[in-house]
Amino acid sequence: MHNERFFDQTLEMINRGAIHVAVPMLTGKLYNAFADPARWAETRASLHRHALLPVLMQDPLAAHSASRPRGYPGDAGLIDLIYDMQPPAGVSEVAREFFGVTVQFQAPEAVRQRRIEAERLVAQAKQAGQRVLVLACGHFREGDPLTGSDFGSFTLVDQDALSLERVRNQHGPAINLVEANVFRYLRQAAKQGQTFDLIYTLGLTDYLDSRAMQLLHRLMKSCLVPGGRIVLANFAPNHLSIGWMEAVMDWQLIYRDEAELEGYAQEIGLNATTWRDPTDSVVWCEMTGG
């Protein structure tokens, strides 16, 4: 009953035009509920029964995420909305108001910070002439600042043909694009003796359970040159947008802290260096040695 009253009040505030107050208030409510497993399932179910949820779907970020137009969560189209901070053309003024609030949340800012870090990674590797493998590359927006450059030493893997088409249109035919499941690609690359100086992925591990993570690490190591690097980014537990992402956007991730990521590196005999992004929402892990 308490949830219903809270959602009633939130809906009333939105209907009065106070989106900039109501949405952060709701996000705080969902964050607190998510921290209590005994409360979370009922809170989420209550929201999904309430008239508030369809109203929240006016937010272009929430609507895109929940509808999964490419058939999977966190697609490159959603990430582009977060990067560009511009709502889709033709949406209502209310939708723009929602978007103006939610695109500033902690998690979207973490996604933008993740891209900034990846841009540095790409620029450094390219300047050094390294062979680079990008797993689950999406639209490879971290390469956009170097558009027009020769990316012939880069191999980008993604199972989404639309994502690869965008990369091809942006960077031309010289870049090596592979439409494949990441695990299938890595197995084949290892059999063929392909190796890389740098292997990185930005969002893939957010969706992998422990067994898949262990397998991914073993396969990445098998494709790494001696002295090469593996770099990945994984969302950390308890960021402030966590309840909103799970309950409203239907965007569930597998969260990991520094110790967990270091543990996967240790299992395959690599040394790990970890750090947090400026929002304290994403853990980076760089693995070397072995």
C-alpha positions in Angstrom: 0.0 0.0 0.0 2.9 2.4 0.8 4.3 1.9 -2.7 1.0 2.6 -4.4 0.6 5.9 -2.4 4.1 6.9 -3.3 3.6 6.2 -7.0 0.2 8.0 -6.9 2.0 11.1 -5.5 4.8 10.8 -8.1 2.2 10.6 -10.9 0.4 13.7 -9.6 3.6 15.6 -9.5 4.4 14.7 -13.1 0.9 15.6 -14.2 1.4 19.1 -12.6 4.6 19.5 -14.6 7.2 18.8 -11.9 9.1 16.1 -13.8 12.4 17.6 -12.6 11.4 16.9 -9.0 9.3 13.7 -9.4 11.8 11.6 -11.4 14.8 12.1 -9.1 12.5 11.5 -6.1 11.3 8.2 -7.6 14.9 7.2 -8.5 15.9 7.6 -4.9 12.9 5.5 -3.8 13.9 2.8 -6.2 17.5 2.9 -5.2 16.6 2.4 -1.5 14.2 -0.4 -2.3 16.8 -2.2 -4.5 19.2 -2.3 -1.6 16.7 -4.4 0.4 16.1 -7.7 -1.5 13.0 -8.4 0.7 11.4 -5.2 -0.6 12.7 -5.0 -4.1 10.6 -7.6 -5.8 7.4 -6.2 -4.4 8.4 -2.6 -5.2 9.2 -3.4 -8.8 6.0 -5.5 -9.2 4.0 -2.6 -7.7 5.5 -0.1 -10.1 4.7 -2.4 -13.1 1.1 -2.6 -12.0 0.7 1.1 -11.6 -0.4 3.8 -14.0 2.8 5.6 -13.4 4.9 3.2 -15.5 3.3 4.0 -18.9 3.8 7.7 -18.2 7.5 7.1 -17.4 7.8 5.4 -20.8 7.5 8.8 -22.4 11.2 9.1 -21.5 13.0 8.2 -24.8 15.8 6.4 -22.8 13.4 4.3 -20.8 11.2 3.6 -23.8 14.2 2.5 -26.0 15.7 0.3 -23.3 12.4 -1.4 -22.3 11.3 -2.0 -25.9 14.7 -3.5 -27.0 14.3 -2.6 -30.7 17.4 -4.7 -31.6 16.3 -7.6 -29.4 18.8 -7.2 -26.6 19.4 -4.8 -23.7 21.8 -1.9 -23.9 22.1 -1.8 -27.7 24.2 0.7 -29.5 21.2 2.9 -30.3 20.6 3.4 -26.6 24.2 4.1 -26.0 24.2 6.7 -28.8 21.3 8.5 -27.1 23.3 8.6 -23.9 26.4 9.8 -25.7 24.8 12.5 -27.8 22.4 13.7 -25.0 19.8 14.6 -27.7 16.3 13.1 -27.7 15.0 11.6 -30.9 13.6 14.0 -33.4 9.8 14.6 -33.2 9.2 13.6 -29.6 6.9 15.6 -27.4 7.9 18.4 -25.1 7.1 16.2 -22.1 9.4 13.5 -23.5 12.1 16.1 -23.9 11.6 17.1 -20.2 11.9 13.5 -19.1 15.0 13.0 -21.2 16.6 16.1 -19.9 16.5 14.6 -16.4 17.3 11.0 -17.0 20.2 11.5 -19.4 22.0 13.3 -16.6 21.7 10.4 -14.2 24.8 8.8 -12.7 24.7 5.7 -14.9 24.4 7.6 -18.3 27.2 9.9 -17.2 29.3 6.8 -16.4 28.7 5.6 -19.9 29.9 8.9 -21.3 33.0 8.8 -19.0 33.6 5.2 -20.2 33.8 6.5 -23.8 36.2 9.2 -22.8 38.6 6.6 -21.3 38.2 4.4 -24.3 39.0 7.2 -26.7 42.4 7.6 -24.9 42.9 3.8 -25.1 42.2 3.8 -28.8 44.4 6.9 -29.6 47.4 5.4 -27.6 47.1 2.0 -29.2 46.8 3.5 -32.7 49.8 5.8 -32.2 51.8 2.8 -31.0 50.8 0.8 -34.1 49.3 -1.9 -32.0 47.0 -4.7 -33.2 43.8 -4.2 -31.4 40.8 -6.4 -30.9 37.5 -4.8 -29.8 34.9 -7.2 -28.5 31.2 -6.2 -28.6 32.2 -3.0 -30.4 28.8 -1.5 -30.9 29.1 1.7 -32.9 32.8 2.1 -31.9 32.1 5.7 -31.0 35.4 5.9 -29.2 37.0 5.8 -32.6 35.0 8.8 -33.9 37.6 11.4 -33.0 40.0 9.6 -35.3 37.6 9.3 -38.2 39.5 9.4 -41.5 42.5 7.6 -40.0 43.7 4.2 -41.0 42.2 1.6 -38.7 43.6 -1.4 -40.6 45.3 -2.8 -37.5 41.9 -2.9 -35.6 39.5 -5.9 -35.6 36.0 -5.1 -34.3 33.6 -7.9 -33.4 29.9 -7.7 -32.8 26.9 -9.9 -33.4 24.7 -6.9 -34.4 25.0 -6.3 -38.2 23.4 -2.8 -37.8 26.2 -1.8 -35.4 28.9 -3.0 -37.8 27.2 -1.2 -40.7 27.4 2.1 -38.8 31.1 1.5 -38.1 31.7 0.7 -41.8 29.9 3.9 -42.9 31.9 5.9 -40.4 35.4 4.5 -40.9 35.4 2.9 -44.4 36.3 -0.6 -45.7 39.8 -0.8 -44.3 38.7 -1.5 -40.7 38.3 -5.3 -40.1 34.7 -6.0 -39.0 33.5 -9.4 -37.9 29.9 -10.2 -37.4 30.0 -13.0 -34.9 29.4 -14.1 -31.3 32.4 -13.0 -29.3 33.1 -16.5 -27.9 32.8 -18.1 -31.2 35.2 -15.6 -32.7 37.8 -15.9 -30.0 37.8 -19.7 -30.3 38.4 -19.5 -34.0 41.0 -16.8 -33.7 42.9 -18.9 -31.1 42.8 -21.9 -33.4 44.2 -19.8 -36.3 46.9 -18.3 -34.1 45.7 -14.8 -34.3 47.1 -12.5 -31.6 46.7 -8.9 -30.5 48.6 -6.3 -28.5 45.4 -5.0 -27.0 42.0 -6.6 -26.4 39.3 -4.5 -24.9 35.6 -4.4 -24.3 33.4 -1.7 -22.8 30.1 -3.2 -21.9 30.2 -6.9 -22.6 31.0 -8.2 -19.1 28.0 -6.4 -17.6 25.9 -9.2 -19.1 28.1 -12.3 -18.4 27.7 -14.6 -15.4 30.7 -16.0 -13.6 31.2 -19.1 -15.9 31.0 -16.9 -19.0 33.5 -14.5 -17.5 36.0 -17.2 -16.7 35.7 -18.5 -20.3 36.0 -15.0 -21.8 39.2 -14.4 -19.8 40.7 -17.7 -20.9 39.9 -17.1 -24.5 41.1 -13.5 -24.5 44.4 -14.6 -23.0 44.8 -17.2 -25.7 44.7 -14.4 -28.3 47.1 -12.0 -26.5 50.7 -11.5 -27.5 53.3 -11.8 -24.7 53.3 -8.5 -22.8 49.9 -7.5 -24.3 47.0 -5.9 -22.4 43.4 -6.8 -21.8 41.2 -3.9 -20.7 37.5 -4.1 -19.7 35.0 -2.0 -17.9 32.2 -3.3 -15.6 29.5 -1.4 -13.8 30.0 -1.4 -10.0 27.3 -2.3 -7.5 25.1 0.3 -5.8 25.3 3.2 -8.3 22.5 5.6 -7.7 20.6 4.8 -10.9 20.5 1.1 -10.2 16.8 0.9 -9.2 15.6 3.1 -12.1 17.6 1.0 -14.6 16.2 -2.3 -13.4 12.6 -1.3 -12.7 11.8 1.3 -15.3 14.3 0.7 -18.1 14.3 -3.1 -17.7 18.1 -2.9 -18.0 19.6 -5.5 -15.7 23.4 -5.7 -15.4 25.7 -8.0 -13.5 27.6 -5.7 -11.2 31.2 -6.4 -10.0 33.7 -4.7 -7.7 37.5 -4.4 -8.0 38.1 -7.6 -6.0 35.9 -9.7 -8.3 37.5 -8.4 -11.5 41.0 -8.9 -10.0 40.0 -12.5 -9.2 39.2 -13.4 -12.8 42.6 -12.0 -13.8 44.4 -14.1 -11.2 42.7 -17.3 -12.3 44.4 -17.0 -15.7 47.7 -15.8 -14.3 47.6 -12.2 -15.2 48.3 -9.1 -13.1 45.3 -6.7 -12.7 45.2 -3.0 -12.1 41.7 -1.6 -11.2 40.3 1.9 -10.8 37.0 3.6 -10.6 35.6 6.1 -13.1 34.9 9.7 -12.0 31.2 8.8 -11.2 32.3 5.9 -9.0 29.9 3.7 -11.1 32.3 1.8 -13.3 35.3 -0.4 -12.4 38.1 -0.6 -15.0 40.4 -3.5 -15.0 43.7 -3.7 -17.0 45.4 -7.1 -17.2 49.0 -7.7 -18.1 51.7 -10.3 -17.8 51.6 -14.1 -18.3 
